[in-house]
Amino acid sequence: MNRDPQAWARLGRALKSAREHRGLSQAELATAADVSARSVQDAEGGKVPKARVPYTLARVAEALGWPAGAVDSVLDGGPIPGGWEDVPALAASDVETILSQAMVRATNNVTAAEIRAATKIAVDELRRRGVVPEAHESDDDSGSANF
């Protein structure tokens, strides 16, 4: 059994995020998983079990829609079900349009050039994190959002 506190903390954060994403309280998740609210609290708190992996973890994960074996996979550093790995990447031009339009609505007295520069910084960071695919030769500045 994995006894790494950081792995258990990661699992706890993932479980909490999945529960919140579904709009459930800890009590509602406990009911859906047929476990105690304390079991949900311990799991989300990243508490390292003393002896073995609690059977309640599999029930909680299943109630959240996680596939069988997901708890062990997450503890071993694998992908988190429903995490960013499961979200399809957006095209850079779509992200640029979304960011540019949001910035135009949210700012006053900012030039189009400043918005384009800020958008480029944001898109570059999203690329670095793997949310937006790397640019191809067909992606150029002529496809940038219009203001």
N, C-alpha and C positions, 0 to 999 in steps of 0.2 A: 504494500500500500504506500502511496505517495504521502510523505509526511512534511513536505515543503510548505511552510506557512504562506509563502508568496503564491504558490499554486492554488492553495485553498482560498486565499483572498481573491484571486482572479476568478475562481469558480463562484464565490459569493457575489462578487460584483456582477458577473454575467447572469446569475439567477435573479438578482434584484432588478437588473435592467430589463430582463425578459418579462418579469412580473409587472413592472411599471409600464412597459410597452403595451401590455395587454389590459392595462387599466384595473388591475386587481390589487386588493389590499392583501396583506400577509394572511389575515384570517380567511379571506375568500380563497386564496391559493391553498391554504391548509385544508379547507373543506373539500376543494376540488381534488386534492391529492390524497385525501383520507389520512392525513397526518395531523399532529398537533401544531398549533401556532408556534410553539417553542422550537419545533423541528425546522420550520421555515426560517425563523429568526436565526437559529444556529447556522443553517446553511448559508443564508445571505451574509451573515457576519464573518464567514470564512473560518469558522472554528475548526481546527484540526482535531479529528476524532482521536480518542485515546487508544483504541484497539483496532477497529476495523471501520470500513466505510459504512455509515448507517444505511439500512435498507430504505429509510425514508427519502434519501436523496434521489433514488431512481423514481420514486413516486412523484416527487416534486418536479423533477425534470420531465417526466411523462406528461404531467398536468400542464406543463408549459409548452408542450408540443415538440420537445427534443427527442431525437431518435435514440433507440437503445444504444448504450455504450458511450453516449455523449459526455457523461460526467467524467468517466475515466479519460476520455480523449482530451477534454478541457484541462484536467489535472496534469496531463502529460504535455501540455503546451499546444494542443491541437486547436483547430478553429472553433469558435463559439457559434453554436447554432443560432441562426437569425442575426449574426453579427455582420460587420462590414463585408466579410468574405462572401456572404449570401446576397449582397446588393449588387445588381449589375452596374457596371461603370457607365457614366454618362459621357457623351461626346464632349470634347473640350468646348466646342462652339455653343452647345446647350448650356454648359456651366457658365461660360462667359456672358451669354445673354441673360441668364437668371441673375447672376451677380451684378451685372451692369444695371439692369432694370431696378433691382433692389437699391443699389447705391444712388441712382437718380432720384428715386422716391424718398430716400432717407437723408439726402444732403441738400444743402442750399449753397449757392455761390461757389460751386466746384466746376472746373472746366471739364470738357469731354476728355481731354488728354489726361487729366489727373484721374478720372474714373477708369480710363483704359489702363493706365499704369497700375492702379490698385487692383483692378481685375486680373491683370497679368500676374501680379504677385500671388494673389489668391489661387489662381488656376495652377501656377507652378507648384505651390505648396500641396494642392490636392493631387497633382501628378506624382509628387515625391512620396505621398502617402498611399498611392495606388488607387485612389478613388476615381481619378480621371486617367484614361489610358495615355501613354506617351504620344506626343505629336508625331504625325507622319508628314511626308513631304506635301501632301494635299492640304494639310492644315497650315494656313498662313494668316497673317494679320488682316488680309482682305475679308476674311470670314468673321471678323470681330463684330460684336453687337453694334447696332445702329442706335443713335441717340436721338 
